[in-house]
């Protein structure tokens, strides 16, 4: 499976290209910005059909490229059902701040442990509310794309509408800390001392989950 991390835009957001090289089909996770670049990079990796646009949560700094990417590729937009309404209703201030367009409505909503398939591969949805009610992480062949749930050495903020610190910690402890230590952590922002980590490293060093 192809799993490529790409920093895009001005807010240190990581988008991800995840694909099946055998079928030339894949998904783009959190296309915040630089949509043309993401499509070009996917094509260079042999991914010629983008089947889905997956948002780890509804915030516009992660979904700002949804409209353009859908227009370019015809890909279906996917988000957890609890964040579906939020996706299309960012405030004008937020759109101006991130210099982006509001997303179209999702074509598909998902729930915990659902599989999103492309080619001969898939990612598995882990519902991890706390940053937003519909926040998800994605298991992909020994990697976990954590959005704004878990960062390298930190966690997502919980002071925005729909956030809950206690729920976020519960999500991390029950859905992420339980993964194999060697699972590669791929966060939603480049906020840490390095762009990626592992579950084992975060258990040892992340002050929010260290045990």
CORCOR-V189966 format. One record per residue. N is the residue number from 0. RES is the residue in one small letter. OMEGA is omega in radians with two decimals (NA if undefined). BURIAL is I if it has 9 or more other C-alpha atoms within 8 Angstrom, else O. Layout:
((N:RES:OMEGA:BURIAL) (N:RES:OMEGA:BURIAL))
This chain:
((0:x:3.03:O) (1:x:3.05:I) (2:x:-3.05:I) (3:x:3.13:O) (4:x:-3.10:I) (5:x:3.06:I) (6:x:-3.07:I) (7:x:3.03:I) (8:x:-3.03:I) (9:x:-3.05:O) (10:x:3.05:O) (11:x:3.11:I) (12:x:2.99:I) (13:x:2.90:I) (14:x:-3.12:I) (15:x:2.99:I) (16:x:-3.13:I) (17:x:-3.03:I) (18:x:3.05:I) (19:x:-3.09:I) (20:x:-3.13:I) (21:x:-3.08:O) (22:x:-3.09:O) (23:x:-3.06:I) (24:x:-3.13:I) (25:x:-3.12:I) (26:x:2.96:I) (27:x:-3.10:I) (28:x:3.07:I) (29:x:3.11:I) (30:x:-3.02:I) (31:x:-3.04:I) (32:x:3.07:I) (33:x:-3.05:I) (34:x:3.14:I) (35:x:3.12:O) (36:x:3.13:O) (37:x:3.13:I) (38:x:3.12:O) (39:x:3.12:O) (40:x:3.10:O) (41:x:-3.14:I) (42:x:3.12:I) (43:x:3.10:O) (44:x:3.10:O) (45:x:3.12:O) (46:x:-3.05:I) (47:x:3.07:O) (48:x:3.02:O) (49:x:-3.06:I) (50:x:-3.07:I) (51:x:2.88:I) (52:x:-3.09:I) (53:x:3.06:I) (54:x:3.10:I) (55:x:3.03:I) (56:x:-2.92:I) (57:x:-3.05:I) (58:x:-3.02:I) (59:x:3.12:I) (60:x:3.06:I) (61:x:-3.04:I) (62:x:-3.03:I) (63:x:3.12:I) (64:x:-3.09:I) (65:x:-3.03:I) (66:x:-3.12:I) (67:x:-3.11:O) (68:x:3.09:I) (69:x:3.11:I) (70:x:-3.13:O) (71:x:-2.95:O) (72:x:-3.04:O) (73:x:-3.11:I) (74:x:3.09:I) (75:x:3.11:I) (76:x:-3.07:I) (77:x:3.09:I) (78:x:3.07:I) (79:x:-3.05:I) (80:x:-3.11:I) (81:x:3.11:O) (82:x:-3.01:I) (83:x:-3.11:I) (84:x:3.14:O) (85:x:-3.04:I) (86:x:-3.02:I) (87:x:-3.02:I) (88:x:3.04:O) (89:x:3.13:I) (90:x:3.06:O) (91:x:3.11:O) (92:x:-3.13:O) (93:x:3.13:I) (94:x:3.11:I) (95:x:-3.12:O) (96:x:-3.07:O) (97:x:3.10:I) (98:x:-3.09:O) (99:x:3.10:I) (100:x:3.04:O) (101:x:-3.14:I) (102:x:2.89:I) (103:x:3.07:O) (104:x:3.09:I) (105:x:3.04:I) (106:x:-3.10:O) (107:x:3.00:O) (108:x:-3.06:I) (109:x:3.11:I) (110:x:-3.06:I) (111:x:3.07:O) (112:x:3.07:O) (113:x:3.09:I) (114:x:3.05:O) (115:x:-2.97:O) (116:x:3.06:O) (117:x:-3.03:I) (118:x:3.11:I) (119:x:-3.06:O) (120:x:3.10:I) (121:x:2.89:I) (122:x:-3.14:I) (123:x:-3.12:I) (124:x:2.96:I) (125:x:3.12:I) (126:x:-3.08:I) (127:x:-3.13:I) (128:x:3.12:I) (129:x:2.99:I) (130:x:2.93:I) (131:x:-3.14:I) (132:x:-3.09:I) (133:x:3.12:I) (134:x:3.10:I) (135:x:2.90:I) (136:x:-3.06:I) (137:x:3.06:I) (138:x:-3.07:I) (139:x:2.97:I) (140:x:3.12:O) (141:x:3.08:O) (142:x:2.98:I) (143:x:3.08:I) (144:x:-2.91:I) (145:x:3.12:I) (146:x:3.11:I) (147:x:3.03:I) (148:x:-3.07:I) (149:x:3.04:I) (150:x:3.01:I) (151:x:-3.13:I) (152:x:-3.12:I) (153:x:3.11:I) (154:x:3.10:I) (155:x:3.12:I) (156:x:-3.09:I) (157:x:-3.08:I) (158:x:3.09:O) (159:x:-3.13:O) (160:x:-3.13:O) (161:x:-3.13:I) (162:x:3.10:I) (163:x:3.14:I) (164:x:-3.11:I) (165:x:3.14:O) (166:x:3.12:I) (167:x:3.12:I) (168:x:3.10:I) (169:x:3.12:O) (170:x:-3.13:I) (171:x:-3.09:I) (172:x:-3.05:I) (173:x:-3.06:O) (174:x:-3.04:I) (175:x:-3.12:I) (176:x:-3.13:I) (177:x:3.10:O) (178:x:3.09:O) (179:x:-3.09:O) (180:x:-3.09:O) (181:x:3.11:O) (182:x:-3.12:I) (183:x:3.13:I) (184:x:3.14:I) (185:x:-3.00:I) (186:x:-3.11:I) (187:x:3.11:I) (188:x:3.08:I) (189:x:-3.06:I) (190:x:-3.01:I) (191:x:3.13:I) (192:x:3.08:O) (193:x:-3.02:O) (194:x:3.14:I) (195:x:-3.11:I) (196:x:2.99:I) (197:x:3.08:I) (198:x:3.13:I) (199:x:3.12:I) (200:x:3.14:I) (201:x:3.08:I) (202:x:-3.12:I) (203:x:-2.93:O) (204:x:-3.12:O) (205:x:-3.04:I) (206:x:-3.13:O) (207:x:-3.09:O) (208:x:-3.08:I) (209:x:-3.14:I) (210:x:NA:O))
